[in-house]
Amino acid sequence: MTEDDIRAVLADEAANAVPGSVVIDRLRAPRRRRGGVVALVAAGVIAVVGAVVVPLAAGREPAAPPAAPVQAGPKNIVVIGEAGELADTVMLVRVDGGRTSAVSLPRDTWVDLPGRAPAKLNSVLKTDGPAVVAEVVGEITGQPVDHWAEIDMAGFEELSAAVGGVEVCLRNPVSDPYSGADFPAGDVVVRGPSALAFIRQRHGLPNGDLDRMVRQQVFLRALADKLVTTVLTDPGRKDELSRLVRELVRTDPGWNPVAVAATATGPARLATVPIEQVDKIVDGRPVVALDLAEVRRFTAGHFAPPTGGRSGTSPSPGPGGDGCVN
């Protein structure tokens, strides 16, 4: 994959892009009330979009009991960021012995698996629901999936505002009419609509959707730290934050995430699965092609316990040593 390949894909997508104002209006439209077991995320784990949770409402509303005894060993959770009934973000999170690791999958991944109708990964949510997205992610990565969590991406406007904004760092200034992103280079505090614009921008970035996935990872890690420090320094705000998360997140029935969250410590290790081809054309539209054998090898290595060296290093773009992103 070369820079010219990526720019060609971006140009093709730009020709069919929806203006940012339309996207944001759709995201802000009233949503159905979400059920399921919901709690708020502890420090390192919301870095992976809130897959596992430590409730801020502890002492006010008891957590629902698990449907079955908690099993020892690693847990794999598929995290889906929903935007307009499509999957805007897809991650597979592993919590294992206190370590938290996650891999992102491009939303435009072409899913062509035996026994399934070919489609983009992001559209599987709309046609089949989050449980099937979790199954597909398990098939792509070769990892067994224990649970799923679906998160309303638009709600990050409210969450970022509730914690007083989230600080991020950009390598270059950006101005994108599709997402509404308009930021200078360097450290920037994003909150409300600007937070949503930051995590949704892909047009105008050197690596398109790959850069956007890195932004989402960096933003969510920073949000995790801000959520925890906000609650620790101002416990009176935990009711507000708990309410927001109840509106944002739902999980598979009967799952109590608290037991998993209680074992998660330290910062999450984040990566993106290797990409075989970003410009595969299917039905006249570009999709992302993955080499399943390579994805499965990479994911297994990224999730493996450390052995003294670094394993599972992502081949995709990422933040530099200063933490800045494209």
Secondary structure as UniProt FT lines:
FT   HELIX           3..15
FT   HELIX           20..28
FT   TURN            43..45
FT   HELIX           46..48
FT   TURN            56..60
FT   STRAND          75..83
FT   TURN            84..85
FT   STRAND          86..96
FT   TURN            97..98
FT   STRAND          99..105
FT   TURN            107..108
FT   STRAND          109..111
FT   TURN            114..115
FT   STRAND          119..120
FT   HELIX           121..128
FT   HELIX           130..141
FT   STRAND          147..152
FT   HELIX           153..155
FT   HELIX           156..162
FT   TURN            163..164
FT   STRAND          166..170
FT   STRAND          174..175
FT   TURN            177..179
FT   STRAND          182..183
FT   STRAND          186..190
FT   HELIX           193..200
FT   TURN            203..204
FT   TURN            206..208
FT   HELIX           209..233
FT   HELIX           235..237
FT   HELIX           238..248
FT   STRAND          249..251
FT   TURN            253..254
FT   HELIX           257..261
FT   TURN            262..263
FT   STRAND          269..272
FT   STRAND          277..282
FT   TURN            283..284
FT   STRAND          285..289
FT   HELIX           292..303
FT   TURN            321..322
//
